[in-house]
């Protein structure tokens, strides 16, 4: 494999109130009230959501949401331009057949407890996650060989073009200090360390004194886990320096604050179980299948019949774009999937031809005695998803489809999402998620292929993409997997998901905070902005523009 060309193509394409205040700051001062405007501040109080996703443990999916570089290191990392460079690995080579990956390691990396990071820690991390097999697919990793104290070699059973992505997301764990309670006291080798975690309330981070790189400007930051309304109130009363904001809060004026708006490939849509009810059960015993959504006519009608721009304008307050796939605007996106929507009459015709007719004139179509009606589960803690669900349910009425909204939580939805539609999200800086969400082998494992989609033609294209030796070749197959002119895992083909919108990530924060150069954000507003917090600075002279 020509490594430089592979990574270069990858990168070039990608360029395509008073809440907890006492705990957070010792009860002395609030975040931004009554400050000397020329003060150089080195501590921050931030609210980015109501939960620490993954709880600092990769076995719980920590690292997937752009948060891998806060308290941990990885073998490779992404720059703000989304170029892949070394982290713990200072140099690396990939064999021409793509099966041997050799990493030459830095010798100045230390964990936050002062112990050296070693190849044994890397080997332990990857082997543990492979054995766990739930949130990280490392089944292709055949053997890990430690050549010496500065060299580690990964032997793959097959080429894997998306392995680069996992190497930037899987955090390196300390072999001698990892157990089931790791989340309570995580030890990493990143720029910060966790010093206090009051679960569901706050997490406090301080600079890792053993960090190998440039010391961050902000010596300490506190994350308060607040819902969006409480966070806005905290911003208004001076308790916090930065918050994630709902789109409707974007125009809110707060003294000394400004709007931080960042484009993302963070999409929202509806998962549509593709199998009939009674299909079976997941490995965990959860039911699979839905008799309404398994009819492709229902899925097609929703895909072309919904008015995405109305969702952008109303729910997102204009801060977003229409979405037609999981990978819109990425180098592996098939642009043919961007169709004209809001075609209500055509959607009705699709349903009529498929036998979905409103014979009893109650506004809901039926077919063979089955109503075109289903439950749509959404996270009641997520205001954006809730509002999207409300709008699409109203739009579905025009098609003769009845959507019953059910506010829920992810613990419950994990048991129901294989048999019921959910308001789902996704979007990464790489195509690996497209693979996991459509690969039949991974169906029912974690959030992989929750709709139990299975199209052998699509699977073959995805396997060819994974085994490609160049990104150009891989992208060709990723695009064909979406649509080859006859079939595919997109709205033009089988419609396993009805994708709707792509969010802009919206934050309100002190105008003197410089968040550095931000990449196009991936899924997960909670951590997307914080991914480079070690590079943030304070500009005492900045004013709201």
NORKA-V956565 format. One record per residue. N is the residue number from 1. RES is the residue in one small letter. NEAR is the number of other ideal C-beta (glycine too) atoms within 12 Angstrom. Layout:
# NORKA-V956565
{{N/RES/NEAR} {N/RES/NEAR}}
This chain:
# NORKA-V956565
{{1/x/31} {2/x/20} {3/x/28} {4/x/18} {5/x/18} {6/x/33} {7/x/32} {8/x/21} {9/x/30} {10/x/38} {11/x/27} {12/x/20} {13/x/31} {14/x/35} {15/x/20} {16/x/23} {17/x/22} {18/x/23} {19/x/32} {20/x/32} {21/x/30} {22/x/19} {23/x/23} {24/x/36} {25/x/28} {26/x/16} {27/x/12} {28/x/13} {29/x/21} {30/x/28} {31/x/41} {32/x/37} {33/x/25} {34/x/14} {35/x/21} {36/x/12} {37/x/19} {38/x/12} {39/x/17} {40/x/17} {41/x/32} {42/x/21} {43/x/33} {44/x/41} {45/x/44} {46/x/45} {47/x/46} {48/x/45} {49/x/37} {50/x/31} {51/x/30} {52/x/36} {53/x/34} {54/x/32} {55/x/28} {56/x/39} {57/x/38} {58/x/39} {59/x/31} {60/x/26} {61/x/31} {62/x/38} {63/x/44} {64/x/40} {65/x/42} {66/x/44} {67/x/45} {68/x/44} {69/x/40} {70/x/49} {71/x/49} {72/x/45} {73/x/46} {74/x/42} {75/x/44} {76/x/38} {77/x/38} {78/x/35} {79/x/25} {80/x/25} {81/x/22} {82/x/34} {83/x/25} {84/x/37} {85/x/26} {86/x/26} {87/x/36} {88/x/44} {89/x/35} {90/x/21} {91/x/21} {92/x/32} {93/x/22} {94/x/34} {95/x/19} {96/x/15} {97/x/17} {98/x/31} {99/x/24} {100/x/27} {101/x/38} {102/x/28} {103/x/36} {104/x/22} {105/x/36} {106/x/29} {107/x/18} {108/x/16} {109/x/36} {110/x/28} {111/x/34} {112/x/33} {113/x/19} {114/x/17} {115/x/19} {116/x/25} {117/x/45} {118/x/29} {119/x/33} {120/x/24} {121/x/38} {122/x/42} {123/x/29} {124/x/27} {125/x/46} {126/x/43} {127/x/27} {128/x/31} {129/x/34} {130/x/28} {131/x/15} {132/x/25} {133/x/21} {134/x/26} {135/x/29} {136/x/39} {137/x/33} {138/x/31} {139/x/25} {140/x/30} {141/x/33} {142/x/20} {143/x/20} {144/x/30} {145/x/22} {146/x/24} {147/x/18} {148/x/16} {149/x/17} {150/x/24} {151/x/26} {152/x/37} {153/x/30} {154/x/41} {155/x/24} {156/x/32} {157/x/20} {158/x/21} {159/x/30} {160/x/38} {161/x/40} {162/x/42} {163/x/45} {164/x/43} {165/x/40} {166/x/41} {167/x/40} {168/x/43} {169/x/46} {170/x/45} {171/x/48} {172/x/49} {173/x/42} {174/x/33} {175/x/25} {176/x/17} {177/x/24} {178/x/31} {179/x/18} {180/x/13} {181/x/15} {182/x/30} {183/x/26} {184/x/19} {185/x/24} {186/x/42} {187/x/36} {188/x/44} {189/x/44} {190/x/44} {191/x/38} {192/x/40} {193/x/35} {194/x/36} {195/x/24} {196/x/23} {197/x/28} {198/x/20} {199/x/16} {200/x/18} {201/x/24} {202/x/34} {203/x/42} {204/x/31} {205/x/37} {206/x/27} {207/x/29} {208/x/35} {209/x/19} {210/x/25} {211/x/30} {212/x/25} {213/x/23} {214/x/11} {215/x/19} {216/x/33} {217/x/28} {218/x/36} {219/x/27} {220/x/29} {221/x/43} {222/x/41} {223/x/46} {224/x/42} {225/x/35} {226/x/37} {227/x/27} {228/x/34} {229/x/23} {230/x/27} {231/x/42} {232/x/33} {233/x/26} {234/x/39} {235/x/41} {236/x/28} {237/x/23} {238/x/26} {239/x/37} {240/x/47} {241/x/47} {242/x/45} {243/x/49} {244/x/46} {245/x/45} {246/x/33} {247/x/34} {248/x/22} {249/x/29} {250/x/29} {251/x/19} {252/x/26} {253/x/16} {254/x/33} {255/x/20} {256/x/28} {257/x/34} {258/x/30} {259/x/28} {260/x/35} {261/x/29} {262/x/33} {263/x/24} {264/x/39} {265/x/44} {266/x/44} {267/x/46} {268/x/45} {269/x/45} {270/x/48} {271/x/43} {272/x/44} {273/x/46} {274/x/39} {275/x/33} {276/x/20} {277/x/23} {278/x/14} {279/x/24} {280/x/19} {281/x/19} {282/x/29} {283/x/16} {284/x/17} {285/x/12} {286/x/25} {287/x/24} {288/x/34} {289/x/31} {290/x/37} {291/x/27} {292/x/41} {293/x/47} {294/x/33} {295/x/35} {296/x/30} {297/x/34} {298/x/42} {299/x/44} {300/x/35} {301/x/39} {302/x/48} {303/x/42} {304/x/32} {305/x/37} {306/x/43} {307/x/28} {308/x/39} {309/x/22} {310/x/26} {311/x/42} {312/x/29} {313/x/19} {314/x/24} {315/x/34} {316/x/39} {317/x/25} {318/x/22} {319/x/33} {320/x/38} {321/x/29} {322/x/32} {323/x/44} {324/x/35} {325/x/46} {326/x/45} {327/x/46} {328/x/38} {329/x/29} {330/x/38} {331/x/29} {332/x/45} {333/x/32} {334/x/36} {335/x/21} {336/x/19} {337/x/38} {338/x/25} {339/x/28} {340/x/19} {341/x/32} {342/x/22} {343/x/23} {344/x/24} {345/x/15} {346/x/21} {347/x/38} {348/x/27} {349/x/20} {350/x/30} {351/x/35} {352/x/21} {353/x/17} {354/x/25} {355/x/19} {356/x/35} {357/x/24} {358/x/23} {359/x/19} {360/x/12} {361/x/10} {362/x/15} {363/x/18} {364/x/27} {365/x/36} {366/x/27} {367/x/26} {368/x/15} {369/x/13} {370/x/25} {371/x/25} {372/x/41} {373/x/31} {374/x/36} {375/x/28} {376/x/42} {377/x/37} {378/x/40} {379/x/33} {380/x/23} {381/x/26} {382/x/34} {383/x/31} {384/x/41} {385/x/40} {386/x/27} {387/x/32} {388/x/42} {389/x/36} {390/x/26} {391/x/34} {392/x/39} {393/x/30} {394/x/23} {395/x/33} {396/x/39} {397/x/25} {398/x/28} {399/x/41} {400/x/36} {401/x/44} {402/x/27} {403/x/39} {404/x/23} {405/x/30} {406/x/25} {407/x/24} {408/x/27} {409/x/21} {410/x/28} {411/x/13} {412/x/20} {413/x/31} {414/x/25} {415/x/23} {416/x/30} {417/x/44} {418/x/41} {419/x/37} {420/x/39} {421/x/44} {422/x/44} {423/x/46} {424/x/40} {425/x/40} {426/x/42} {427/x/44} {428/x/39} {429/x/47} {430/x/44} {431/x/46} {432/x/41} {433/x/41} {434/x/46} {435/x/43} {436/x/36} {437/x/43} {438/x/46} {439/x/37} {440/x/27} {441/x/22} {442/x/31} {443/x/34} {444/x/35} {445/x/27} {446/x/29} {447/x/28} {448/x/34} {449/x/38} {450/x/44} {451/x/43} {452/x/39} {453/x/45} {454/x/26} {455/x/31} {456/x/17} {457/x/25} {458/x/37} {459/x/28} {460/x/22} {461/x/37} {462/x/41} {463/x/28} {464/x/26} {465/x/37} {466/x/39} {467/x/27} {468/x/32} {469/x/27} {470/x/27} {471/x/36} {472/x/23} {473/x/26} {474/x/40} {475/x/35} {476/x/23} {477/x/34} {478/x/43} {479/x/35} {480/x/33} {481/x/44} {482/x/46} {483/x/31} {484/x/26} {485/x/14} {486/x/13} {487/x/24} {488/x/33} {489/x/46} {490/x/45} {491/x/42} {492/x/29} {493/x/33} {494/x/38} {495/x/45} {496/x/44} {497/x/45} {498/x/48} {499/x/47} {500/x/45} {501/x/45} {502/x/38} {503/x/46} {504/x/34} {505/x/44} {506/x/39} {507/x/44} {508/x/42} {509/x/39} {510/x/41} {511/x/28} {512/x/33} {513/x/39} {514/x/26} {515/x/37} {516/x/25} {517/x/17} {518/x/30} {519/x/31} {520/x/34} {521/x/39} {522/x/44} {523/x/36} {524/x/39} {525/x/44} {526/x/39} {527/x/37} {528/x/39} {529/x/44} {530/x/47} {531/x/42} {532/x/35} {533/x/38} {534/x/33} {535/x/26} {536/x/35} {537/x/24} {538/x/31} {539/x/21} {540/x/21} {541/x/12} {542/x/21} {543/x/14} {544/x/17} {545/x/7}}
